[in-house]
Amino acid sequence: MSGLGDPETRPDEPIVPRPAPLPEADGDQPQPGWPTTPAEPLEGPDDEAGGPPAPSAAARPQRHSRNPVDRLTRGLPDPIRVVVDWVITIVGAVAIVLLVKAYVVNPYRIPSSSMEPTLHCAKPASGCEARFSDRVLANRFIYHLRDPRRGEIVVFDTPDAARIKCGAGGTFVKRLIGLPGETVEVRLRSGLGYVFINGKELREPYIQASRRSTEDFGPVKVREDNYFMMGDNRSQSCDSREWGSVPRGNLIGKVFATYWPPNRLSLH
């Protein structure tokens, strides 16, 4: 029999005494009664012993730029390199624009009413219909690849005779009507002029009846390697009827688009 206050025990289950607490060990000495396998160190960017040290700036491999500007300015102070880079960029951009204008595409403004209503000029100039002059783009290399074709709107340098007959020179924009070796003639019918090429009437859907000329012309044979030009506004156009045909060497390019003003955006 157990006394008062003693725990109740069973004869077949011996009592296991609870171990006394062990004293703390100093340093890295293993404590008895605990696992002795050391824990694996945690790796991380802030753990100096957890991984290999990061390479220093001097030990990092340097990348060699393929940019010729970088190679030319290597060793110069950064501010000077930035200035040189900007200068070369601006000069290169200007050179590209000039090359494109000289050999590929160039813009032109329509100054007179000779091509109305196909191409507008700005009021209050005589015969002009629009508030703003049309601005067009001319393909400058197309005639190096093929011959000019009838009906194309062409930009060209005016012959010397045009400066005398028209009182103006420089660059004109007209429609190509007659090809080398052809005979061009304007005949009146019901008081309006119609173009004939080699005796056959030329179909011109771009000409309004009110814009046709009221005088006959020719017949005139176009010289070899020359082109006969006329404006769409025949009654107010100073063209090949006045100063003759245009040599092939004077042709600048074919007008292929109107880009300004926005409501006039179109292809030709």
Phi and psi in degrees as GROMACS dihedral restraints (atoms count N, CA, C in turn):
[ dihedral_restraints ]
;  ai    aj    ak    al  type     phi  dphi    fc
    3     4     5     6     1   -91.2    20    10
    4     5     6     7     1   151.6    20    10
    6     7     8     9     1   -81.4    20    10
    7     8     9    10     1   173.1    20    10
    9    10    11    12     1   -65.1    20    10
   10    11    12    13     1   138.4    20    10
   12    13    14    15     1    86.7    20    10
   13    14    15    16     1   -10.1    20    10
   15    16    17    18     1   -83.9    20    10
   16    17    18    19     1   144.5    20    10
   18    19    20    21     1   -67.2    20    10
   19    20    21    22     1   150.8    20    10
   21    22    23    24     1   -76.6    20    10
   22    23    24    25     1   127.7    20    10
   24    25    26    27     1  -122.4    20    10
   25    26    27    28     1   161.6    20    10
   27    28    29    30     1  -116.7    20    10
   28    29    30    31     1   144.0    20    10
   30    31    32    33     1   -67.5    20    10
   31    32    33    34     1   -27.4    20    10
   33    34    35    36     1   -91.1    20    10
   34    35    36    37     1     0.1    20    10
   36    37    38    39     1  -121.9    20    10
   37    38    39    40     1   104.0    20    10
   39    40    41    42     1   -68.9    20    10
   40    41    42    43     1   151.0    20    10
   42    43    44    45     1   -83.1    20    10
   43    44    45    46     1   125.7    20    10
   45    46    47    48     1   -97.6    20    10
   46    47    48    49     1   119.0    20    10
   48    49    50    51     1   -69.0    20    10
   49    50    51    52     1   142.9    20    10
   51    52    53    54     1   -73.7    20    10
   52    53    54    55     1   131.8    20    10
   54    55    56    57     1   -67.1    20    10
   55    56    57    58     1   145.8    20    10
   57    58    59    60     1   -73.9    20    10
   58    59    60    61     1   149.1    20    10
   60    61    62    63     1   -62.5    20    10
   61    62    63    64     1   139.6    20    10
   63    64    65    66     1   -86.6    20    10
   64    65    66    67     1   148.4    20    10
   66    67    68    69     1   -70.7    20    10
   67    68    69    70     1   149.8    20    10
   69    70    71    72     1   -68.6    20    10
   70    71    72    73     1   142.1    20    10
   72    73    74    75     1   -95.4    20    10
   73    74    75    76     1   147.1    20    10
   75    76    77    78     1   -86.5    20    10
   76    77    78    79     1   148.0    20    10
   78    79    80    81     1    66.7    20    10
   79    80    81    82     1  -139.4    20    10
   81    82    83    84     1  -102.6    20    10
   82    83    84    85     1    15.7    20    10
   84    85    86    87     1   -69.7    20    10
   85    86    87    88     1   135.5    20    10
   87    88    89    90     1   -70.6    20    10
   88    89    90    91     1   143.4    20    10
   90    91    92    93     1   -92.1    20    10
   91    92    93    94     1   137.4    20    10
   93    94    95    96     1   -67.3    20    10
   94    95    96    97     1   140.9    20    10
   96    97    98    99     1    92.5    20    10
   97    98    99   100     1    -3.8    20    10
   99   100   101   102     1  -120.2    20    10
  100   101   102   103     1   158.7    20    10
  102   103   104   105     1   -62.1    20    10
  103   104   105   106     1   141.0    20    10
  105   106   107   108     1  -101.3    20    10
  106   107   108   109     1     0.3    20    10
  108   109   110   111     1   -74.1    20    10
  109   110   111   112     1   121.7    20    10
  111   112   113   114     1   -66.7    20    10
  112   113   114   115     1   144.5    20    10
  114   115   116   117     1   -74.2    20    10
  115   116   117   118     1   146.8    20    10
  117   118   119   120     1   -73.1    20    10
  118   119   120   121     1   137.8    20    10
  120   121   122   123     1   -67.7    20    10
  121   122   123   124     1   144.5    20    10
  123   124   125   126     1   -81.4    20    10
  124   125   126   127     1   135.5    20    10
  126   127   128   129     1   -98.3    20    10
  127   128   129   130     1   145.1    20    10
  129   130   131   132     1  -174.8    20    10
  130   131   132   133     1   168.0    20    10
  132   133   134   135     1   -64.7    20    10
  133   134   135   136     1   -27.9    20    10
  135   136   137   138     1   -93.2    20    10
  136   137   138   139     1    -3.5    20    10
  138   139   140   141     1   -90.8    20    10
  139   140   141   142     1   105.3    20    10
  141   142   143   144     1   -62.6    20    10
  142   143   144   145     1   -34.0    20    10
  144   145   146   147     1   -91.2    20    10
  145   146   147   148     1    -1.2    20    10
  147   148   149   150     1   -87.3    20    10
  148   149   150   151     1    -8.3    20    10
  150   151   152   153     1  -166.5    20    10
  151   152   153   154     1   175.8    20    10
  153   154   155   156     1   -69.3    20    10
  154   155   156   157     1   147.6    20    10
  156   157   158   159     1   -66.0    20    10
  157   158   159   160     1   145.8    20    10
  159   160   161   162     1   -65.7    20    10
  160   161   162   163     1   142.1    20    10
  162   163   164   165     1   -66.7    20    10
  163   164   165   166     1   144.2    20    10
  165   166   167   168     1   -74.6    20    10
  166   167   168   169     1   165.7    20    10
  168   169   170   171     1   -61.3    20    10
  169   170   171   172     1   -34.7    20    10
  171   172   173   174     1   -71.0    20    10
  172   173   174   175     1   -28.7    20    10
  174   175   176   177     1   -85.1    20    10
  175   176   177   178     1   -12.5    20    10
  177   178   179   180     1   -72.1    20    10
  178   179   180   181     1   141.5    20    10
  180   181   182   183     1   -70.2    20    10
  181   182   183   184     1   135.4    20    10
  183   184   185   186     1   -86.8    20    10
  184   185   186   187     1   136.2    20    10
  186   187   188   189     1   -88.6    20    10
  187   188   189   190     1   132.2    20    10
  189   190   191   192     1   -95.1    20    10
  190   191   192   193     1   121.2    20    10
  192   193   194   195     1   -76.2    20    10
  193   194   195   196     1   143.8    20    10
  195   196   197   198     1   -90.6    20    10
  196   197   198   199     1    -3.3    20    10
  198   199   200   201     1   -70.3    20    10
  199   200   201   202     1   121.5    20    10
  201   202   203   204     1   -62.3    20    10
  202   203   204   205     1   -29.8    20    10
  204   205   206   207     1   -65.4    20    10
  205   206   207   208     1   -41.9    20    10
  207   208   209   210     1   -63.3    20    10
  208   209   210   211     1   -36.4    20    10
  210   211   212   213     1   -69.2    20    10
  211   212   213   214     1   -39.2    20    10
  213   214   215   216     1   -69.3    20    10
  214   215   216   217     1   -33.3    20    10
  216   217   218   219     1   -98.8    20    10
  217   218   219   220     1     9.9    20    10
  219   220   221   222     1   -62.1    20    10
  220   221   222   223     1   131.6    20    10
  222   223   224   225     1    96.1    20    10
  223   224   225   226     1   -13.1    20    10
  225   226   227   228     1   -82.7    20    10
  226   227   228   229     1   155.6    20    10
  228   229   230   231     1   -60.1    20    10
  229   230   231   232     1   151.1    20    10
  231   232   233   234     1   -57.1    20    10
  232   233   234   235     1   -44.0    20    10
  234   235   236   237     1   -58.7    20    10
  235   236   237   238     1   -39.6    20    10
  237   238   239   240     1   -69.1    20    10
  238   239   240   241     1   -38.2    20    10
  240   241   242   243     1   -63.7    20    10
  241   242   243   244     1   -38.7    20    10
  243   244   245   246     1   -64.2    20    10
  244   245   246   247     1   -43.7    20    10
  246   247   248   249     1   -63.5    20    10
  247   248   249   250     1   -45.4    20    10
  249   250   251   252     1   -61.6    20    10
  250   251   252   253     1   -41.0    20    10
  252   253   254   255     1   -62.7    20    10
  253   254   255   256     1   -43.1    20    10
  255   256   257   258     1   -65.9    20    10
  256   257   258   259     1   -42.2    20    10
  258   259   260   261     1   -62.0    20    10
  259   260   261   262     1   -46.1    20    10
  261   262   263   264     1   -64.8    20    10
  262   263   264   265     1   -38.0    20    10
  264   265   266   267     1   -63.6    20    10
  265   266   267   268     1   -45.1    20    10
  267   268   269   270     1   -67.1    20    10
  268   269   270   271     1   -44.7    20    10
  270   271   272   273     1   -62.2    20    10
  271   272   273   274     1   -41.2    20    10
  273   274   275   276     1   -63.5    20    10
  274   275   276   277     1   -41.2    20    10
  276   277   278   279     1   -64.0    20    10
  277   278   279   280     1   -43.0    20    10
  279   280   281   282     1   -63.4    20    10
  280   281   282   283     1   -41.6    20    10
  282   283   284   285     1   -62.5    20    10
  283   284   285   286     1   -40.4    20    10
  285   286   287   288     1   -64.2    20    10
  286   287   288   289     1   -43.3    20    10
  288   289   290   291     1   -61.4    20    10
  289   290   291   292     1   -44.2    20    10
  291   292   293   294     1   -65.0    20    10
  292   293   294   295     1   -39.7    20    10
  294   295   296   297     1   -65.9    20    10
  295   296   297   298     1   -41.1    20    10
  297   298   299   300     1   -63.3    20    10
  298   299   300   301     1   -43.4    20    10
  300   301   302   303     1   -66.6    20    10
  301   302   303   304     1   -34.8    20    10
  303   304   305   306     1   -78.8    20    10
  304   305   306   307     1   -32.0    20    10
  306   307   308   309     1  -125.6    20    10
  307   308   309   310     1   -12.2    20    10
  309   310   311   312     1  -118.9    20    10
  310   311   312   313     1   -73.3    20    10
  312   313   314   315     1  -135.8    20    10
  313   314   315   316     1   138.8    20    10
  315   316   317   318     1  -139.0    20    10
  316   317   318   319     1   139.3    20    10
  318   319   320   321     1   -86.0    20    10
  319   320   321   322     1   151.3    20    10
  321   322   323   324     1  -141.1    20    10
  322   323   324   325     1   149.2    20    10
  324   325   326   327     1  -106.0    20    10
  325   326   327   328     1   139.8    20    10
  327   328   329   330     1   -85.8    20    10
  328   329   330   331     1   113.5    20    10
  330   331   332   333     1   -94.4    20    10
  331   332   333   334     1   -17.8    20    10
  333   334   335   336     1  -132.4    20    10
  334   335   336   337     1   175.3    20    10
  336   337   338   339     1   -92.3    20    10
  337   338   339   340     1    11.6    20    10
  339   340   341   342     1   -65.1    20    10
  340   341   342   343     1   -20.2    20    10
  342   343   344   345     1  -111.7    20    10
  343   344   345   346     1    12.9    20    10
  345   346   347   348     1   -64.0    20    10
  346   347   348   349     1   145.6    20    10
  348   349   350   351     1   -91.6    20    10
  349   350   351   352     1     7.7    20    10
  351   352   353   354     1   -63.6    20    10
  352   353   354   355     1   -46.4    20    10
  354   355   356   357     1  -125.7    20    10
  355   356   357   358     1   125.1    20    10
  357   358   359   360     1   -88.7    20    10
  358   359   360   361     1   149.1    20    10
  360   361   362   363     1  -116.4    20    10
  361   362   363   364     1   167.6    20    10
  363   364   365   366     1   -90.6    20    10
  364   365   366   367     1   139.9    20    10
  366   367   368   369     1   -67.3    20    10
  367   368   369   370     1   154.0    20    10
  369   370   371   372     1   -95.2    20    10
  370   371   372   373     1    20.6    20    10
  372   373   374   375     1   -59.9    20    10
  373   374   375   376     1   150.0    20    10
  375   376   377   378     1   -59.6    20    10
  376   377   378   379     1   126.8    20    10
  378   379   380   381     1    80.3    20    10
  379   380   381   382     1    -2.9    20    10
  381   382   383   384     1   -80.6    20    10
  382   383   384   385     1   145.7    20    10
  384   385   386   387     1  -111.1    20    10
  385   386   387   388     1   -13.9    20    10
  387   388   389   390     1  -112.8    20    10
  388   389   390   391     1   165.5    20    10
  390   391   392   393     1   -77.9    20    10
  391   392   393   394     1   -34.1    20    10
  393   394   395   396     1  -123.6    20    10
  394   395   396   397     1   146.7    20    10
  396   397   398   399     1   -73.0    20    10
  397   398   399   400     1   141.6    20    10
  399   400   401   402     1   -66.8    20    10
  400   401   402   403     1   144.7    20    10
  402   403   404   405     1  -119.2    20    10
  403   404   405   406     1   130.5    20    10
  405   406   407   408     1  -122.0    20    10
  406   407   408   409     1   162.2    20    10
  408   409   410   411     1  -112.9    20    10
  409   410   411   412     1   134.2    20    10
  411   412   413   414     1  -115.3    20    10
  412   413   414   415     1   133.4    20    10
  414   415   416   417     1   -81.1    20    10
  415   416   417   418     1   111.2    20    10
  417   418   419   420     1   -87.6    20    10
  418   419   420   421     1   -12.6    20    10
  420   421   422   423     1  -106.2    20    10
  421   422   423   424     1    -8.1    20    10
  423   424   425   426     1   -61.0    20    10
  424   425   426   427     1   -36.9    20    10
  426   427   428   429     1   -80.7    20    10
  427   428   429   430     1    -1.4    20    10
  429   430   431   432     1   -85.7    20    10
  430   431   432   433     1   -13.0    20    10
  432   433   434   435     1  -105.2    20    10
  433   434   435   436     1   -27.8    20    10
  435   436   437   438     1  -151.9    20    10
  436   437   438   439     1   170.6    20    10
  438   439   440   441     1   -80.3    20    10
  439   440   441   442     1   151.8    20    10
  441   442   443   444     1   -62.1    20    10
  442   443   444   445     1   152.3    20    10
  444   445   446   447     1  -121.4    20    10
  445   446   447   448     1   150.7    20    10
  447   448   449   450     1   -62.4    20    10
  448   449   450   451     1   140.2    20    10
  450   451   452   453     1    92.8    20    10
  451   452   453   454     1   -12.4    20    10
  453   454   455   456     1   -75.3    20    10
  454   455   456   457     1   144.8    20    10
  456   457   458   459     1   -86.9    20    10
  457   458   459   460     1   124.6    20    10
  459   460   461   462     1  -123.1    20    10
  460   461   462   463     1   140.1    20    10
  462   463   464   465     1   -98.7    20    10
  463   464   465   466     1   133.0    20    10
  465   466   467   468     1  -151.2    20    10
  466   467   468   469     1   158.0    20    10
  468   469   470   471     1   -80.3    20    10
  469   470   471   472     1   130.4    20    10
  471   472   473   474     1   -71.3    20    10
  472   473   474   475     1   143.3    20    10
  474   475   476   477     1   -65.9    20    10
  475   476   477   478     1   163.5    20    10
  477   478   479   480     1   -60.7    20    10
  478   479   480   481     1   -35.0    20    10
  480   481   482   483     1   -63.7    20    10
  481   482   483   484     1   -27.5    20    10
  483   484   485   486     1   -66.8    20    10
  484   485   486   487     1   -33.1    20    10
  486   487   488   489     1   -64.4    20    10
  487   488   489   490     1   -32.6    20    10
  489   490   491   492     1   -80.7    20    10
  490   491   492   493     1   -47.3    20    10
  492   493   494   495     1   -71.4    20    10
  493   494   495   496     1   -39.5    20    10
  495   496   497   498     1  -100.0    20    10
  496   497   498   499     1   -10.7    20    10
  498   499   500   501     1    71.7    20    10
  499   500   501   502     1    14.3    20    10
  501   502   503   504     1  -153.1    20    10
  502   503   504   505     1   156.9    20    10
  504   505   506   507     1  -144.6    20    10
  505   506   507   508     1  -155.9    20    10
  507   508   509   510     1    95.2    20    10
  508   509   510   511     1  -122.3    20    10
  510   511   512   513     1  -114.6    20    10
  511   512   513   514     1   127.5    20    10
  513   514   515   516     1  -112.9    20    10
  514   515   516   517     1   157.6    20    10
  516   517   518   519     1  -124.4    20    10
  517   518   519   520     1   115.9    20    10
  519   520   521   522     1  -139.4    20    10
  520   521   522   523     1   175.0    20    10
  522   523   524   525     1   -99.9    20    10
  523   524   525   526     1   136.5    20    10
  525   526   527   528     1   -77.6    20    10
  526   527   528   529     1   121.7    20    10
  528   529   530   531     1  -111.0    20    10
  529   530   531   532     1   -48.8    20    10
  531   532   533   534     1  -114.5    20    10
  532   533   534   535     1   136.5    20    10
  534   535   536   537     1   -95.6    20    10
  535   536   537   538     1   165.5    20    10
  537   538   539   540     1   -55.4    20    10
  538   539   540   541     1   133.3    20    10
  540   541   542   543     1    85.4    20    10
  541   542   543   544     1    -8.4    20    10
  543   544   545   546     1   -84.8    20    10
  544   545   546   547     1   159.0    20    10
  546   547   548   549     1  -105.7    20    10
  547   548   549   550     1   122.2    20    10
  549   550   551   552     1  -108.0    20    10
  550   551   552   553     1   137.9    20    10
  552   553   554   555     1  -148.8    20    10
  553   554   555   556     1   146.0    20    10
  555   556   557   558     1  -116.4    20    10
  556   557   558   559     1   121.0    20    10
  558   559   560   561     1  -113.6    20    10
  559   560   561   562     1   143.1    20    10
  561   562   563   564     1   -87.6    20    10
  562   563   564   565     1   137.0    20    10
  564   565   566   567     1  -142.1    20    10
  565   566   567   568     1   118.4    20    10
  567   568   569   570     1    56.6    20    10
  568   569   570   571     1    34.3    20    10
  570   571   572   573     1    83.0    20    10
  571   572   573   574     1     1.2    20    10
  573   574   575   576     1  -117.0    20    10
  574   575   576   577     1   144.5    20    10
  576   577   578   579     1   -88.2    20    10
  577   578   579   580     1   134.0    20    10
  579   580   581   582     1  -124.5    20    10
  580   581   582   583     1   137.9    20    10
  582   583   584   585     1   -83.4    20    10
  583   584   585   586     1   137.2    20    10
  585   586   587   588     1  -123.1    20    10
  586   587   588   589     1   133.5    20    10
  588   589   590   591     1  -114.2    20    10
  589   590   591   592     1   118.8    20    10
  591   592   593   594     1    52.2    20    10
  592   593   594   595     1    39.2    20    10
  594   595   596   597     1    85.7    20    10
  595   596   597   598     1    -3.0    20    10
  597   598   599   600     1  -112.1    20    10
  598   599   600   601     1   136.8    20    10
  600   601   602   603     1   -65.8    20    10
  601   602   603   604     1   136.5    20    10
  603   604   605   606     1   -89.9    20    10
  604   605   606   607     1   125.7    20    10
  606   607   608   609     1   -77.4    20    10
  607   608   609   610     1   122.8    20    10
  609   610   611   612     1  -131.2    20    10
  610   611   612   613     1    83.3    20    10
  612   613   614   615     1   -68.6    20    10
  613   614   615   616     1   -15.1    20    10
  615   616   617   618     1   -82.7    20    10
  616   617   618   619     1    -4.1    20    10
  618   619   620   621     1  -101.2    20    10
  619   620   621   622     1   125.0    20    10
  621   622   623   624     1   -83.2    20    10
  622   623   624   625     1   150.3    20    10
  624   625   626   627     1   -59.1    20    10
  625   626   627   628     1   -37.7    20    10
  627   628   629   630     1   -71.3    20    10
  628   629   630   631     1   -12.8    20    10
  630   631   632   633     1   -98.1    20    10
  631   632   633   634     1    -5.3    20    10
  633   634   635   636     1   -71.5    20    10
  634   635   636   637     1   154.0    20    10
  636   637   638   639     1   -73.7    20    10
  637   638   639   640     1   161.0    20    10
  639   640   641   642     1  -115.0    20    10
  640   641   642   643     1    15.9    20    10
  642   643   644   645     1  -130.1    20    10
  643   644   645   646     1   145.9    20    10
  645   646   647   648     1   -82.4    20    10
  646   647   648   649     1   168.8    20    10
  648   649   650   651     1  -154.5    20    10
  649   650   651   652     1   143.8    20    10
  651   652   653   654     1    78.8    20    10
  652   653   654   655     1  -159.7    20    10
  654   655   656   657     1   -75.6    20    10
  655   656   657   658     1   148.1    20    10
  657   658   659   660     1  -133.7    20    10
  658   659   660   661     1   134.3    20    10
  660   661   662   663     1   -91.8    20    10
  661   662   663   664     1   130.6    20    10
  663   664   665   666     1   -76.5    20    10
  664   665   666   667     1   132.0    20    10
  666   667   668   669     1   -67.7    20    10
  667   668   669   670     1   158.0    20    10
  669   670   671   672     1   -63.4    20    10
  670   671   672   673     1   143.3    20    10
  672   673   674   675     1    62.0    20    10
  673   674   675   676     1    26.5    20    10
  675   676   677   678     1  -128.5    20    10
  676   677   678   679     1   164.5    20    10
  678   679   680   681     1  -138.3    20    10
  679   680   681   682     1   142.3    20    10
  681   682   683   684     1   -97.3    20    10
  682   683   684   685     1   122.1    20    10
  684   685   686   687     1  -112.4    20    10
  685   686   687   688     1   142.0    20    10
  687   688   689   690     1  -142.6    20    10
  688   689   690   691     1   149.7    20    10
  690   691   692   693     1   -84.1    20    10
  691   692   693   694     1   155.7    20    10
  693   694   695   696     1   -72.1    20    10
  694   695   696   697     1   -24.0    20    10
  696   697   698   699     1   -95.4    20    10
  697   698   699   700     1    76.5    20    10
  699   700   701   702     1   -58.2    20    10
  700   701   702   703     1   -32.8    20    10
  702   703   704   705     1   -75.5    20    10
  703   704   705   706     1   -14.3    20    10
  705   706   707   708     1  -129.8    20    10
  706   707   708   709     1    28.8    20    10
  708   709   710   711     1  -115.4    20    10
  709   710   711   712     1   126.2    20    10
  711   712   713   714     1   -94.8    20    10
  712   713   714   715     1   105.8    20    10
  714   715   716   717     1  -138.7    20    10
  715   716   717   718     1  -153.8    20    10
  717   718   719   720     1   -62.6    20    10
  718   719   720   721     1   -17.0    20    10
  720   721   722   723     1   -67.7    20    10
  721   722   723   724     1   -23.3    20    10
  723   724   725   726     1   -98.2    20    10
  724   725   726   727     1   -42.3    20    10
  726   727   728   729     1  -123.5    20    10
  727   728   729   730     1    10.6    20    10
  729   730   731   732     1    90.3    20    10
  730   731   732   733     1  -173.1    20    10
  732   733   734   735     1   -81.4    20    10
  733   734   735   736     1   168.3    20    10
  735   736   737   738     1  -110.4    20    10
  736   737   738   739     1   126.4    20    10
  738   739   740   741     1   -63.7    20    10
  739   740   741   742     1   150.0    20    10
  741   742   743   744     1   -56.2    20    10
  742   743   744   745     1   -36.8    20    10
  744   745   746   747     1   -66.0    20    10
  745   746   747   748     1   -16.8    20    10
  747   748   749   750     1   -85.6    20    10
  748   749   750   751     1   -13.4    20    10
  750   751   752   753     1   -71.5    20    10
  751   752   753   754     1   131.9    20    10
  753   754   755   756     1   -96.9    20    10
  754   755   756   757     1   -48.5    20    10
  756   757   758   759     1   178.4    20    10
  757   758   759   760     1   175.3    20    10
  759   760   761   762     1   -97.8    20    10
  760   761   762   763     1   130.4    20    10
  762   763   764   765     1   -73.4    20    10
  763   764   765   766     1   123.4    20    10
  765   766   767   768     1  -120.1    20    10
  766   767   768   769     1    -8.9    20    10
  768   769   770   771     1  -159.6    20    10
  769   770   771   772     1   147.7    20    10
  771   772   773   774     1  -105.2    20    10
  772   773   774   775     1   125.2    20    10
  774   775   776   777     1  -114.7    20    10
  775   776   777   778     1    -7.6    20    10
  777   778   779   780     1  -151.1    20    10
  778   779   780   781     1   141.5    20    10
  780   781   782   783     1   -72.2    20    10
  781   782   783   784     1   168.6    20    10
  783   784   785   786     1   -57.4    20    10
  784   785   786   787     1   -34.7    20    10
  786   787   788   789     1   -72.5    20    10
  787   788   789   790     1    -8.1    20    10
  789   790   791   792     1  -105.3    20    10
  790   791   792   793     1     8.7    20    10
  792   793   794   795     1   -57.6    20    10
  793   794   795   796     1   122.8    20    10
  795   796   797   798     1  -165.8    20    10
  796   797   798   799     1   164.9    20    10
  798   799   800   801     1  -108.6    20    10
  799   800   801   802     1   152.3    20    10
